[in-house]
Every structure is written in structure tokens, then in C-alpha cells.
Amino acid sequence: MTTPTRNALTDVAGLRVGHATRAGGGGWLTGTTVVLAPEGGMTAAVDVRGGGPGTKETDALDPRNVVRRIDAVTLTGGSAYGLDAASGVMAWLEEQGRGVRVGAGPREVVPVVPAACVFDLGRGGEFRARPDAATGRAAVEAAAAAAPGSPVAEGSVGAGTGAVIGGLKGGVGTASTVLDSGVTVAALVVANAVGSAVDPATGALYGRLFAPEPARDGGPHPYPHPHPHPYPYPSPETHAAARERIARARQETAEAVGGPASPPMNTTLAVVATDAVLGRSQAQKLAGTSHDGIARAVRPVHLLNDGDTVFAVATGARPLDEKNPLALNDVLTAGADVVTRAIVRAVLAAETVRGPGGTFLSYRDLYGS
């Protein structure tokens, strides 16, 4: 496997990503991210494993139901309130005449826009500062305006603006790979988990040990896997200093909110995409196995106060080997790997936030890159 130049969801030809970010004045620290399909839509499925999900139109993706292709997926902050962002995406698609056709007119369509949310309420200081339909429209317009194959902004942007993972600042991350067959598999995640991405004994990122970045352009792999460790552990002194700073940040957050912080309410979201031809049941299998990528990068996962949700989408540009009934296995394996890598990239791209909603330190601020 090799990593395309962009190492992003947009390496799957035809997919575009747009962010709408709200941060700063008025207590904002939230946003919305939209994955926009190429004309004609994409096959899609979903697997929800968190105990506290906030979703919209996920039942429509059940292979037993009628919807065969969708035009966009919405990931948003704002908890269940933020699902309003999908209405803005839906309205934009209606204007383009994109959706399930229900009449003869060019705009007589019903766009199906599956959506999922993360909990970030109050992290900017104002509980009611959350995405709405206008935020969703801004995100889908940004996606539509992006050139094909554009890089995808990572870190504290879009749905990852207010994300927190294990007490550290989380965010958006993305990664991709090209299989030996030529099929591309990619992921975009919003890392916002109750569990931690960091080994508490060493300060190492779990995901760096289980899914390091592969070689680029078909060259030799830069290190053996999984041993020796592809990245050095932080020094004991660095880790001890980081733990002290995290403790102080928690105290700063308690002072900012006027008392002990509320129990963490979080969710990790992912869109796993491929250009392979997948049926709806195959896409659902991909969504399910891609949860393994979350479990390798975050510990623990799928708790009652998580809403972990993975969407799988397929553009159908490259057929799998029909003579090999196990050809899907390579796609399933890659899906989990790119999710792990995307979570690592989200954590490394995040930036420290200090504000009225609390102090959320970034991994880079604590441990370096």
C-alpha cells in the first residue's frame, strides 16, 4: 500500500470536503463538516456503536430500505441541536436538483443527508452557541467551491472545532491509502472521545504504534512494523511535565465553568470512503470493521456517553476482482487502518484552546510533534 500525495479523503476522486468553523466572540467553539458526493451520488452505509449517538437519516442507509445513493454526509458539533446543520445541506442540494426524485420538476427531489453530531456544548463558554442550518449551508457551499482533489484542513476546524479527546484538544483528521489493486481507501474523522488517545504510562499515541504512516509512492517502508516502535516514546521528564500541565488545565477549566466539570459527553465520528464498487451490504461491512480503527487509537471506546458512528461511502469507479470472493478484505483492512491514522493526524493537528469554556491543551503543545 502507498499513501497518495494529499493523504486525505479527497484522494477518492469526486469527493469534496467543506468546513464551517465558529470560534471566538460570543462563546463559540463549534462547527460543521460536509462530505459532498460527485454528481450521481454514492453508495452509503453506517454502523453506530456508541451508547449515546446523535444521528439523522441513518435508518435510510439500512440495505433493506429504499434509498440507494446519497449526495452528502454531515458531521457537526452542537450535540443533537447541531443536527439542524443537515437541513442547510438538504436545502442546498434541493436547489441543485440533487436527491431522490419524487416528481417531474427539476427540483422535485428529496435529498437524503445522513448526519451525526459530537458533543461540544459550552466548550466555547456559551451553551447555546451551536451549529444551525446556516452553518450546514456554509459547509456544503465550501465543499462545492473546492477544486477536485483539494487538500482537507485538519485540526480545530469544522466539526472538530470544539472537539476534546481524553481531556486533550481533538479535531478533524484525514488519511488515505492506495491498495495494490489500485483501489483508494480514505477516512475523515472527528476525534472527540471520552477515552484517551494517549498511553497514560508513556505519553505515546496509541494509534502511532498500531497504524503508522505507510511508505509514499511505492518506496521502501521507512521502518518495520510493529517492532521496533516507529516513533520514540516521549522522555519520562516530558511525560511527567505534561501530566502536571494537564492537571493545571483541568483546574483552570473548573474555575472557568464555576465548579467541577460535567461528566464527559463525547463521540468519535468517521467517514470511510473508497472508489471501489461496493454493494450496500458490503459498504455496511466496511462501516463496521472500520470501528476497529477507533479502538486501536482510543481507549476505551463505544461507551454509554460516546456516540461513535462510522459512515462508509463508495463512489463505484473501480470494480473489485469478481473472481476473488475475498477481494473486499483488503478494503476492510485498509478502512480500519486509515481511521487510526486519521485520529492520530487529528490529535497532532489540534491546537490548544484557552477560553471561557475551559482550557484544552493540544498534544503537540505538551509533547511536541
Protein Blocks (a to p, Z undefined) as FASTA:
>chain_A
ZZdfklpaklpghiacdddddehehhiacddddddddehiaadddddfbfbdcdehklmm
pmkbmblbdfbdcddehijmlmmmmmmmmmmmmmnopacdfbfbfklccdddddddddfe
hknopaklccdfklmmmmmmmmmmpcghiacdehjehjllmgceehiacdddddddddfk
opacddddddddfbdcbdfknopafklmmmccddeehiacfbdcfbdcfbdcddfklmmm
mmmmmmmmmmmmmmmnopacdddddddddddddfbdcdfklmmmmmmmmmmmmmmmpcce
hifkbccdcddddehlaccdfklmklmmmmmmmmmmmmmmmmmmmmmmpccdddfkbccd
dfklmnoZZ
